[in-house]
């Protein structure tokens, strides 16, 4: 298993992308959002110990949202 480090604002994955991986937040915080017309709706934030990206990867569906680091984050 590899550790991924993200800078604040850096995207982990984008809405509509192919789902291949599930990520566990080691440190920092990730915000998940979704495009709603011309607006962006924040779906939630996850922190250490939480998983992100599991829904699309488990059902082999495109990503339903965009995940980006809120702070320096390790996954």
Secondary structure by P-SEA (a helix, b strand, c coil): cbbbbbcccccccccccccccccccccbbbbbbbbcccbbbbccccccccccaaaaaaacccccbbbbbcccccc
